[in-house]
Amino acid sequence: MASLTETAFYTRRTIHWGFLGIIGYIILRILWGVLVVVWLTIFPPKAPPPNHAFNKLPAIKFPEQTVATGSAKLTFALDTIPGTVPIASETAAVYFMPKNAANLLALTKTQDFAKRFEFDPTPIPDTLKNIYRFEDASTILRKLRYDIVSNNFIIRYAFEQDVGVFTDKNLPIPEAAISEARSIMQTNEIYPNDIASGSVSTTNLKLLSNRLISTTSFSQADAIRIDFSRKSIGDMKIYTQNPDEGPISIIFSGSMNQKKRIIQFAYTFWPIEYQTFATYALKQSAVAWQELQDGTGYIARFPKNGKIATVTNVYLGYYDSYEPQTYLQPIFVFEGEDGFLAYVSAVAPPWVE
């Protein structure tokens, strides 16, 4: 039988080695985690091959630009950190964009919408199919143009013919303007989730020769525009043809007359089925850079100097057109000095019509 001294000795030794074992286990777990991270950094796993499940995609239709306004007018220069065009992902997702079908109740619902915004509900057919116009007998400069299939619309007060609308200076501060714009959309049930979870910005506008131009000073502003944009998909932002404006925007004046307070409400929203997507092979970024220089890209924002486009960053995004499109497709975004921004379609040529 072991003495008390021997028992105490073996107990202390067991505790000692047990404690060292726990410390060793923790150290090994940490070292293994670091090793895995380093290994995946040096040898990242290859992404699964693209499935091209939608077959050939229709080409992205950017707005037309003439030689006088397109990339042919610019001199391009590359000034990225590595000195070359950064290597982009080899594949990206393409998302299906369903279209609403015409139905017998569409016009009736549109008339209800017109009445909520205090327009005469009598529809006036436009020259374009599915488009109707609505007027306001008490405020004749105020018009509504509505697509009864897509539910896209624009409400506009022709302030160019009544610049006195800017005499009142009861302009809401940015935070109040955002809150008011959100309330209008929520009340009318036109605030989709990917807009509600997206970004919102404000721009101060000043009247200059019957035009509204941006100004940095709120105290000098005659109107304020609130722009709503979709949420990004992962780390890829969604761009429209005008990167300074969202697909949904509201411009408030400071008028005390409620019918003149909203001088423009532009609403363009094409639903995206985020659960219905396919993966596609992409061009190499160097190829997209060459295409931009060759004039096949779209200049979304010209450099302020107007002649030299110095590109400082290249990355992938998505293009959300104001016109209907069947798929949300990736683009290369070329960002540069003096506000320059341009797009080039990113899907590899074999998979684009």
N, C-alpha and C positions, 0 to 999 in steps of 0.2 A: 504494500500500500504506500502511495506517494505521500511524502510529508507535505505539510502546508507550505513550506518554503518552495518545494519543487512545483507544486500546483501553481503558486503565484508566479514562479519563473516562466512556466510554459504558457500561462494565461497572458502575461505581458508580451511574450514573444509572438503569440498568435495575433494579439491586437496590433503589435508593431508591424508584422508582415501583412496583415489585412489592410492596414492603413496605407502602407506603401503600394499594395496591389491596386487599391482604389485610385490613388494618385497616378499610378502608371497607366491604368485603364483610361482615365480622363485625358492624359497627355497623348496616348495613342489615338483616341477619338479625334482630338484636335488636329494632330498631325495628319491623320487620314483625310479629314475634311479639307485641310489646306492642300494636300496632294491632289484630291479630286478636282478642286477649283483650278489649280495650276494646270492639271492635265486637260481639263475641258477648255481652258483658255488657249492652250497651245494647240490642242487637237479638238476643236469644237465638233459636236456631232453633226453630220450632214442632215439638212432638212429633207423630208420626204419629197420625192420628185413631184412636179406639178401634175395635176390630173386633167387640166384643160376640159373640165366637164361640160362647159357651155359651148364647146367647139370654137369655131372662129367668132371673134367678137366684132361688132361694128366699130369702125374707127371713131375715135372721139372727135366731135365736131366743135372745134373752138370757133369763137367769133371771127369773121373774116377781117383780115388786115391788109390794106393796100401796101404797095411798095413804099409809099411815102410814110406810112405809119408803122410798118412791120419791122422785123429784125434786119432787113436789108439796109435800113437807114443807120444802123448802129455799128460801131467798132467794138469787138469783144476782146476782153482780157480776162485771164484767170489769175486770181490772187488768193488761193486757198492756203491753209496752214501747211499741208504737205507739198504744195506746189503743183499738185496734179488733181484730176477729178477724183474725188473719193469713191472707193468701190462700194457699190450698193448691194442689197440683197439680190439673190438670183431669182427669187420667186416672190409673189405677193397674191393676196386674195382678191377676187373680183366678186362683187355682190349683186344679186338680182334686185331690180327695181320694178315692182309691179305697177301696173297702170289701172286706174279706176275705169270701170265700164259704165257707159251711159245707161241711165235708167229713167223711168217715167216720172219719178218724184224729184229729179234733180232740179228742174226749173222752179218747182214749188218751194224747195228748200232754199234755193237762191233768193227767191222773193222774200222769204222769211228773214234771211240774212240782211237783205236790203232794208227791210222795215226796222230791224234792230238798230241800224245805223242811220235811221231817219231819212231814207231815200223813198221816193215814190216807187212802189213795188211793180209798176208797169214795166215789163222788160222791153228793151229796144234791141232787136237783133243787130249784131255787128256784121261786118263783111266777112269775118273769119268764123268758121264753123265752131259751134258750142260756146261762142262768146256773146254775152249780153251786156248792155249798158243800162245804167239807172241814173236818173237825174233827181235833183232837189229843187223843187219849184221856189222855195223860199230863199235858197242860196244857189243861184244859177251857176256860179263858178265851181261848184262842188259836184264831182262825178264819181261813179263807181263802175268799174269794168270787171266782169266776172266770168271765169271759165267754169261752166256748170259741170264739166266732167272731172277736171283736175282739182277744182275748188281753189285754184289760185286766183288772186284778184289784186286790184290796185284801187285805192280810194285817193283822190287827189283834189286839192283846192288850187285853182289856177291863180296863185299868188302874184304871178307876173302881171296880171291885169288888176291887181288890187294890193299894191305894196303897202297900203295903209294898214294891212293886217299885222304889220310888225311895229305899229305905233305903241301898242300896249307892251309893256315889259314884264309881264307876269310869267316869265320863263321859269319852268321848274329846274331845280338843281339836278345834276346827273343822277343822284341816288333816287330822288323823287320821280324823275322821268322814267327810269328803269322800272320802278315799282308800278307806275301808272300804266306803262306799256304791257307789263306782265298781266296786270289785272284785266286789261282789255282782252287779251288773248285767252286768259283763263275763263272769263265770263262767257265768251263766245265759243268756247271749246275748240280753239284753234292753236293750242300750245302743245305740240307733240313732244314725246318724251326725249327724243334725241336733240331737240332744240332746248327744252327745259334744262337738260343736263349739260348743255354746251356752254359756249362762252357768250358774253354780252359786253358790248362796248358803247361808248357815247362819243359823239363828235359835235363840237360847237360849230355853228354855221353863221356866217355873216352875209347880209345882202349886199351884192355889188353888181350894179347895172342889171337889175332884174334877175340875177342869178344868186344862188346860195353857194358860197365857197367856205371851206373849213378855216377856222381860226383857233388859235391856242387859248385865246382869252374868253372866258365865260362872261365877263363883264361887258364885252363888246359884241357878244353873240345876239343874233336876232331869232335864232331857232336852234333846236338841239335834235340830233338824230340818234336813235337807239338802234343798234344792229345786233341781231341774234344769229348765231352760227351754230351748226351742228357740233356735237361732241366729236372729238378725235377718235379714230379707230386704232387702238393701241397707241403707238407713238407717231402715227401718221395723221396729220391734220387734213381736214377737208377744205378745199379751196373752190371759190366761185370765180367767174370771169373778172369780177371786180374785187380784188382782195381786201379793199378798204370798206366794203359793205357786205353785210350778211344777206342771206337769201330772204330774210324777213327783217323789215326795218320800218320804223315809225318816226316821222318828223313832227315835233311839236313846235308851234309858235307860242308867243306869250299872250295871244288874244284872249280876252275874257268871254268872247263869243264861242261857245262849245263847238259849233259847226265849223269854225275857222281855226280851232285849236290844233286839230290834226290836219296838217296841210299835205301830208302824204303818208299812206299806209300801204307798203308794197309787200306782198305775200307770195312767195314762190317756194313750194315745198313738194318734193317728190319722195314718196316713201321708199325706204330701203328695207329689204328682208335680210336682216343680219344673220339669220340662221340658214339662209340659202346662198351658198357661195361655192366658188371653185378656185383652184390655185393655178396660176399661169407663170410661165417663164418670162423673165424681163430682159430688156436690152442691157448691155453693159453701159455704165454711166458715161464712159468715154464716147460711145456711139451717140448717146443722147446729146452730149456736149457738141459733137460735130453737127448733128442735125439742127441744133439751135443756131449755130453759126451759119448753116446753109439756108436758114430762113424757114424751116418747117415747124418751128415752135410758135408759141403764142406769147406775146409780150403783154403781161398783165399790168405792169407798172413800169413806165419808162423812167430812166434815171433823170434826175432834176437838171443835169447838164445837157441832156437831150442827145448826146452824140456818142459817148463812151460808156459801155456797159461792163463794169468790172465785177466779175462774179467772185464772191468770197465764200459761198457755201452752196452745197448741192445735197439734196436729200429727197426722199420719196414722200408723196402725199396722195390725195385722191381729188378728182375733179368732179364737182357737182354743177352741172350745167343749168342755166335758166330755162333751156329747152328740154323737152322730155327725152330721156335716154333709158335704154333697157338695162344697162349695167353701170354700176359705180366702178370705175377703172382707176388704176394707179397712174400717177404721173411723176416725172422728175421735176423738182422745183429748183430753179436757179435763182439764188438770192444774191444781191450785190450792193455795192455802194450807191449812195444817192437815191435810195429807195427802189432800186431796180428789182424786178421780179418777173420770171418767165416760166412757162410750162412746156414740157415735151411729153408726149404719150410714152408710157413706160413698157407696155406689153410688147414682147418680141414679135417682129414682123410676121412670122409664119402663122401667128394666131390672131391676126387682125385683118379684117377684110380690106 
